[in-house]
Amino acid sequence: MMCMDRLHQLPLTLMSGLWLALPTSALAVGTSAGLDINSTASVSYSIGGSNGNATSNTATFRVNEILDVTVSWQDATNRIVSSPATNQVLSFLLSNTGNGNDSYTLNVANNLAGDQFDPSLVDIYLDADANDLFDPAVDTLYVTGTNDPLLAADAALTIFVRNNIPAGLNGGDLGNSRLSATSITGSGAPGTVLNGAGDNTTAAVIGTTGGSSSASGSYEINGPTQCCS
């Protein structure tokens, strides 16, 4: 009788464990951050030849925000320029690869290893009309902390970086310029949880990119040596 009683209790124990395991918040890849999802567990069982069904109460959990971003260089080849030259443009694509709304701080670094010269940063522009073509009369001058780009999940924005090219360079010389974007919501070690920082006051979780990304574009000097030694 003792064994039979334990056998009869087993399905109910399993159901109780299943109900208790339902989460109150979770990561849901591909699902919008801050969305409330309802979950109900159901179990079919057979005891002593009698069949039955049981359904749990509905549990609700809110999807956490994942902070991920990607920056990629968009020019098909090296940007061919003269030495000297002014206001030479490189194009980059900033993509929000997370699942919620996020803003980004943009920075340019030109003192990089592996090239022959350092371009000199002039400014950064945001592609205001989304045509992927730079037009200073239409596009928006970027000012850190004033108009940091805000992107919805899966949205992207073209970023234009303008640099001046120094004099005295040789044909074929390369100069690299790196654009970085960092989530204003948070960045750092993947998996770090920022409670209450995500959409709809949910937790924000730093994704695999660490909430930051960068890409480098290259200028290449056209023509022969510009000066003599």
C-alpha positions in Angstrom: 0.0 0.0 0.0 2.9 2.4 0.8 4.4 1.9 -2.7 1.1 2.4 -4.4 0.5 5.6 -2.5 3.8 6.9 -3.6 3.1 5.9 -7.2 -0.1 7.8 -7.1 1.5 10.9 -5.7 4.2 11.0 -8.4 2.3 12.7 -11.2 1.0 15.4 -8.8 4.6 16.0 -7.6 5.8 16.4 -11.2 3.0 18.8 -12.0 3.8 20.9 -8.9 7.5 21.1 -9.8 6.5 22.1 -13.3 4.3 25.0 -12.1 7.0 26.2 -9.7 9.6 26.3 -12.4 7.8 28.9 -14.5 9.9 32.1 -14.6 8.9 35.6 -13.7 11.3 37.1 -16.3 13.4 35.7 -19.1 15.6 36.2 -22.1 13.6 35.5 -25.3 15.8 35.8 -28.4 14.0 37.5 -31.2 11.2 38.7 -29.0 10.8 42.4 -28.3 12.1 43.6 -24.9 9.6 44.5 -22.3 6.9 42.3 -23.8 4.8 40.3 -21.3 4.4 36.7 -22.2 1.8 34.4 -20.6 2.6 30.7 -19.9 0.4 27.9 -18.9 1.4 24.3 -18.2 -0.8 21.3 -18.8 -0.3 17.7 -17.9 -2.1 14.5 -19.0 -1.8 11.5 -16.7 -3.1 8.0 -16.0 -3.5 6.5 -12.6 -4.9 3.1 -11.9 -6.5 3.0 -15.3 -8.1 6.4 -14.9 -7.0 9.2 -17.2 -7.0 12.9 -16.4 -5.7 16.3 -17.3 -4.5 19.2 -15.1 -3.7 22.8 -16.0 -1.7 25.2 -14.0 -2.5 28.8 -13.3 -1.2 31.3 -15.9 2.2 32.7 -15.1 3.4 36.0 -16.8 7.0 36.9 -17.4 8.5 39.9 -19.0 11.2 39.6 -21.8 14.5 41.2 -20.8 16.3 43.6 -23.1 19.5 42.3 -24.8 22.1 44.9 -25.5 23.9 44.2 -28.8 25.3 46.4 -31.6 27.3 46.0 -34.8 29.3 48.5 -36.8 30.4 47.7 -40.3 32.4 49.6 -43.0 30.3 50.1 -46.1 32.6 51.4 -48.8 33.2 48.7 -51.3 37.0 49.4 -51.6 39.6 51.6 -50.1 38.7 55.3 -50.4 41.1 56.7 -53.0 42.3 60.2 -52.0 45.0 62.7 -52.8 47.7 64.0 -50.5 46.7 66.5 -49.1 42.9 66.4 -49.2 40.1 67.7 -47.0 36.7 66.4 -45.9 37.2 62.9 -47.2 34.2 60.6 -46.3 34.0 57.0 -45.1 30.6 55.3 -44.7 29.7 52.9 -41.9 26.5 51.1 -40.9 25.4 51.2 -37.3 23.0 48.3 -36.5 21.0 47.6 -33.3 21.2 43.8 -33.1 19.6 43.7 -29.7 15.8 43.3 -29.1 15.0 46.7 -27.7 15.4 50.5 -28.2 19.0 51.7 -27.6 21.1 54.8 -28.0 24.8 54.9 -28.9 27.8 57.0 -28.3 30.0 57.4 -31.4 33.8 57.8 -31.4 36.5 57.8 -34.0 40.1 56.7 -33.6 42.7 57.4 -36.2 46.0 56.6 -34.4 46.0 53.0 -35.4 48.7 50.4 -36.1 49.2 48.7 -39.4 49.0 51.7 -41.8 51.3 54.4 -43.2 49.5 57.6 -42.0 46.9 58.9 -39.6 43.9 60.8 -41.0 42.7 63.8 -39.1 39.1 63.7 -37.9 36.9 66.6 -39.1 33.4 65.4 -38.0 30.8 62.7 -37.9 27.4 62.9 -39.7 24.2 60.9 -39.3 22.3 59.9 -42.5 19.2 62.0 -42.0 17.4 61.0 -45.2 18.4 57.4 -45.1 19.7 57.4 -48.7 23.3 56.2 -47.9 24.7 59.3 -49.7 26.5 62.0 -47.8 25.1 65.5 -48.1 26.2 68.0 -45.5 23.2 70.2 -46.3 20.8 67.5 -45.4 22.5 65.1 -43.1 22.9 65.8 -39.3 26.1 66.7 -37.7 26.7 64.4 -34.7 27.4 66.0 -31.3 28.2 63.6 -28.5 25.6 63.6 -25.8 23.2 65.8 -27.8 22.0 63.7 -30.7 23.3 60.2 -29.9 21.5 57.9 -32.4 18.5 56.1 -31.0 17.6 52.9 -32.9 14.8 50.4 -32.5 15.6 46.7 -32.4 16.9 45.5 -35.8 17.1 49.1 -37.1 20.2 50.5 -38.8 21.7 53.9 -39.6 24.4 55.0 -42.0 27.2 57.0 -40.3 29.5 59.3 -42.3 33.0 60.0 -41.0 35.0 62.9 -42.5 38.7 63.1 -42.2 41.5 65.3 -43.7 44.5 63.7 -45.4 48.0 65.0 -44.6 50.4 66.2 -47.3 53.6 64.5 -48.3 52.4 60.9 -48.6 53.3 58.3 -51.2 51.0 56.6 -53.7 49.6 53.5 -52.2 50.0 54.6 -48.6 47.1 53.6 -46.4 45.5 55.4 -43.5 42.8 53.7 -41.3 40.0 55.3 -39.4 37.9 53.4 -36.9 34.4 54.1 -35.8 33.2 52.8 -32.5 29.6 52.7 -31.1 28.8 51.9 -27.5 25.4 51.4 -25.9 24.4 54.2 -23.6 22.2 51.7 -21.7 25.2 49.6 -20.8 28.3 47.8 -22.0 30.9 45.4 -20.6 31.1 41.7 -19.9 28.5 39.7 -21.8 25.8 38.4 -19.4 26.0 41.3 -17.1 22.5 42.2 -15.8 21.4 45.8 -15.4 18.2 45.7 -13.4 15.5 48.1 -14.5 17.6 49.6 -17.3 15.8 47.9 -20.2 12.6 48.7 -22.1 9.4 48.9 -20.0 11.6 48.8 -16.9 12.7 45.3 -17.5 16.3 44.2 -16.9 18.9 44.9 -19.6 21.4 42.1 -20.3 24.7 42.8 -22.1 24.8 40.6 -25.1 27.6 38.8 -26.9 29.0 42.0 -28.5 29.5 43.5 -25.0 27.2 46.4 -26.0 30.0 47.9 -28.1 31.3 47.4 -31.7 33.8 49.0 -34.0 34.9 48.8 -37.6 37.8 50.4 -39.6 37.7 52.0 -43.1 40.8 52.8 -45.2 42.0 55.7 -47.3 44.5 54.9 -50.0 46.7 57.6 -51.5 46.5 57.9 -55.3 49.4 58.8 -57.5 53.2 59.0 -57.1 55.2 60.4 -54.2 54.1 63.9 -53.3 57.5 65.1 -52.0 61.1 64.4 -52.2 63.4 63.2 -49.5 
